[in-house]
Amino acid sequence: MKLHLVHDAAGKILAAADITRGAMGPRPMAGKGQHELVVDVPAEHDGKHLHELCLSLRVDTQRKRLVPGRLESGPRQGSARPARAKKRK
């Protein structure tokens, strides 16, 4: 799998697009203080969803490749409804 990435100076992935099949879809663009990179995903991470890759990998800015990073917690999965307050008696 090949990705087009935008990352910050610390290597945190800010945006990504899967370009494995040479798709001509939208690709992220770097803003001020950000960097773009086209990189191959390590074989042990092949088959993962794009969101999971962005959270579990980071860019080694010296070697320009993906390395394991700290998994960040995303939004909780569950009900979209707000919790109800308990009724007082």
N, C-alpha and C positions, 0 to 999 in steps of 0.2 A: 504494500500500500504506500502511496506517495501523497504527501500533504503539502499544501501551500500554507505557511504559517505567518502570523504576525505575533511578535513577542516583544517584551520590554527588555531593558538592559540587564535585569536579573535572570532572564531566561523564562519567565512565566509566559505561557501561551495565552494570548488575548483573543485570537480568532484563528480559525482554520477552515480549509476547504479540501475535500478529497479530490485529487486530480489523477487518480490511478488510471482511469480509463480515458484520459485526455479530454474530459468533458470541458465544454466551453461555457459553463455556468459562471455564476458570480464568484469572485475571489476577494479575499480581504485586502485592504490597502493600509499600509503603515501610516500612522500620523506622526506628529512631532515627538521625538524621543523613543520611537518604536522602530522595529526592524522587520523586514520580510525575509523569508527563507523557504526554499523548496527542499524537502528532506524525505528520505525513506523511513518508514516506521520499522522499528526492530521486529524481527520475526516472532518473538514471544508475545507481542502485542497485536499481531495480525488477527483480524476478525472482530476486534472490539469496536464499539460504537464511537463515533467521532467525539461526542461529549466526554465519554470515559477516558479516551486518549488525552484530551486536553487537560483533564483533572489529574491524571496519574503520571504524566510525563512533563518534562521541562526541556528547554534547549540548553545544551552546553555551549555557551557563547564563544568559547575559545576554539572548540573543535567543530562547531556548526553541525551538531547532530543531536538527536533526542536521547535523553537519559531518564531513568526513573526519578520521579519527583514526589513530593509529599502529596498525598491524596487529600484534596480539600473537600470539605462538606458542602454539598449543594443544597438547594431547597428541599425541605422534607417532602417525602412522597406520602400522600394520604388524601384525606378529604379536602376539597377546596372550600368547604363551608367553615366559617369561624366557629369556634367552640361556644356553646351556650353557657350562660351563667346559671348556676344552680338557684332554684327558687328558695327564698327565705320563708320560714314558717312563723 
